[in-house]
Amino acid sequence: MITVNDVKEFIDTASSDFNDSQIQNCIDIALLRFEQIKQNPPQNNIIDKKILVLLAVSELANSVNLYWKGQEKTNIIKTKDVIAEVERLLKVPNSIPIGFINIEV
C-alpha cells in the first residue's frame, strides 16, 4: 500500500533521522491501526494512502520533532494535528480517541 519512500517524501529532511527498518516498523503499526479503526484493510486509493502515511508519521513523531523547512520559516508537524487529519479522513466520531503504541526507535 505505502512504501518507506512515501513516508520519507512526506517528512522530507527529517527522513535522514530514521533508517528504513524503523520507518517500515511505523508503517506496519499504521496498517494495524487503520484496520482496527476501519474494521477492514485499506483500499488502494489516495485517501487510504494518505491516512497510512499520516499514521506512520505520527508514530515517528513520538520519537523526534518532525518539521518542514519552508522558504520563509520552519513549520513543526504537531502530532495532534496529524491525528486530527486522520480522524477527519476516516470520519471517526470525536468520542473515539486514537491511542499511541510506544515503539523502539
C-alpha positions in Angstrom: 0.0 0.0 0.0 2.6 2.6 1.1 6.4 2.4 1.0 9.2 3.7 3.1 9.9 6.2 0.3 6.3 7.5 0.6 6.9 8.3 4.3 10.4 9.7 3.6 8.9 12.1 0.9 6.3 13.3 3.4 8.8 14.1 6.2 11.4 15.4 3.8 14.7 16.4 5.6 13.7 14.6 8.8 13.8 11.3 7.0 17.6 11.1 7.4 17.0 10.6 11.2 15.5 7.2 10.6 16.7 4.0 8.9 14.4 2.1 6.5 13.6 -0.6 9.1 12.4 2.0 11.7 10.1 3.6 9.1 8.8 0.1 8.0 8.0 -0.7 11.6 5.9 2.5 11.8 4.2 1.6 8.5 3.4 -1.8 10.0 1.9 -0.2 13.1 -0.1 2.2 10.8 -1.6 -0.7 8.9 -2.7 -2.4 12.1 -4.1 0.9 13.5 -6.0 1.5 10.2 -7.6 -2.0 10.3 -8.6 -1.5 14.0 -10.3 1.8 13.3 -11.9 0.9 10.0 -12.5 -2.8 10.7 -11.2 -3.7 7.2 -8.0 -3.4 5.3 -7.0 -0.3 3.4 -8.0 0.0 -0.2 -5.6 1.1 -2.9 -6.8 4.7 -3.2 -5.3 8.1 -2.5 -7.3 8.7 0.7 -6.3 5.4 2.4 -2.7 6.0 1.3 -2.7 9.5 2.8 -4.2 8.1 6.0 -1.4 5.4 6.2 1.3 7.9 5.6 -0.1 10.2 8.3 -0.4 7.4 10.8 3.2 6.2 10.1 4.4 9.8 10.5 2.6 10.2 13.8 4.5 7.1 15.1 7.8 8.7 14.0 6.7 12.0 15.7 6.7 10.2 19.0 10.5 9.8 18.7 11.7 13.1 17.2 10.4 16.5 16.4 9.4 16.4 12.8 9.4 19.6 10.7 9.5 21.1 7.3 11.8 23.9 6.4 9.8 26.2 4.1 11.2 29.1 2.1 10.2 31.6 4.8 10.2 29.7 8.1 10.2 26.2 9.7 6.9 24.5 10.2 6.6 22.0 13.0 4.5 18.9 12.5 2.2 18.6 15.5 1.2 15.0 16.2 -2.3 16.1 17.4 -2.8 17.9 14.0 -1.7 14.8 12.1 -4.1 12.6 14.0 -6.9 15.1 13.7 -6.5 14.9 9.9 -6.5 11.1 10.1 -9.7 11.2 12.1 -11.3 13.6 9.6 -10.3 11.4 6.7 -11.6 8.3 8.4 -14.8 10.1 9.6 -14.1 8.9 13.1 -16.6 10.3 15.7 -14.9 12.7 18.2 -15.6 10.4 21.1 -13.2 7.7 19.7 -9.6 8.7 20.5 -6.6 7.1 18.7 -4.1 5.8 21.2 -0.4 5.5 20.6 1.8 2.5 20.8 5.4 3.1 22.0 8.0 1.9 19.5 11.7 1.2 19.8 13.5 3.7 17.6 
